[in-house]
Each structure stands twice: as structure tokens, then as C-alpha cells.
């Protein structure tokens, strides 16, 4: 076995599909409830509510698959194992103390 982390090891396809399915089921159920699928309304309106809920669930499933896949492409597998000991979003400060003293003196 190798010690290298592969991109496939970050998130397995079953996990990716599972997260997308859960998000799609949530979106479909919320849409069905919002449109009154369980209320005492005519059958045509209930059928329309479930049809729209199915469409929303399908769109959510595909969108989640695409979004999660693109986010996984942004991660470098080699950097997953490295410890982070500084703020991630801040620029890296120069390590050489002489260059910081020279630039401070030239501005004055």
C-alpha cells in the first residue's frame, strides 16, 4: 500500500451519491409539503404537487452531484495530510527578517 492520498479516497462515489440523494429527498419533500401534497385538496392538485416535487428532487440531485464533484477537484490530495499551523485565507508573510526591515526603513 502507498501512503499517498488519492483523489478517489477523499470521497468515494457511494458517499457522493448518498449525499446527493439525501439532498434531493429533502428538496422533494419540502416542495411536496409546501405545495400541499398531504392536505385535503383535489386529486389533480396532489398529483401536480408530487410531479413538481419529483422535478425539484431531480434537479437537486444533479446539481449536488456537479457541485460536490467540482469542489472535490479543487482539493489537492497531497495537501490533505499536511497539518495547517497558520490561517488559511491570509497571505503568507515573508520569512526573511532582513527584507521586512529594509522595506520599513525605505518608506520612512
N, C-alpha and C positions, 0 to 999 in steps of 0.2 A: 504494500500500500504506500501511496505517496502522502506527504504531509501538505501538499498544496490544496488549497480550497478551489474547487471548480465552480463555475457559474451555475451549473446544474444543482450543485449541493446547497446553494443559497436558498432556493425554494424549489421543491420538487413539483412536477407537473400536477400531481394529485392535490397538493396543497393549493396551487394556483387555481385549479378548477373548483376546489372546495370553497375557497374564499369568494370566488366569483359567483358560485351557486348560492351561497348564503346571502350575499348582497342582492342578487336577483330575486330570491324568495322574499326578502324583506321589502324590496321595492314593489313587488307584485302584490303582497298582502296589504301594504299601506295604501296602494292605489285601489284595491278592491274594497277596503274599508271606507276610504274616502268617497268612493262612488256609490256606496250603499249596497254592496252585494249581499249582505246578511239582513237587510231590512225588508219589511213587508211592502215591496213595490212590485209593479207588474213584471212578469217574466222576461219581457223584452228588455227592460232596463237592467235586470240582473245579468242577462246574457251579455249585454253591452259592457257592463262593469267588468265581467270576467275576461271579455275579449281585450279591453283596454289594459287590464292588469297583466294579461299574458304578453301583450306588446311591450309594456313597460319593463316587465321582467326580462324579456329577450334583449331589449336594448341595454338594460343594466348589466346583464351577463356579458355581452360582447364588449361594452365599454370598460368594465372592470378587468377583463382579460387583457385588453390593449393597454390600459393604464398600468396595471401591475407588471406586465411584460416590459414596457418601456422604462419603468422605474428600475427594474432589475438590470437592464442594460447599462444604466448609469452607475452601477456599483462595480468597482474593481475588486474582483475576488481576492487578489493578493493583499488588499488593504483591510479586509475584514478581520484578519488575525492580528493586525498591528494595534498596540494599545495607543489610545489618544490621551495625551497629557496636556493639551492646550485647547483653547476654544477653537472650534472648527471653522466658524464663519469669519474670524478675524484674520487679517493679513499676517503673514509670517514676518516677524521682526528680524532685522539683521543681527547675526550672532557676533560679528566683529565689533568690539567696543571702540576701536580706533576710528572707524568710519562714522560712528554716531557723534563722537567728539569733534571731528573735523567739520561735519555739516552744521553743527550747532555754533561753532566759532565763526564760520563764514557768513552766517546770517546776521550776526551782531554788528 
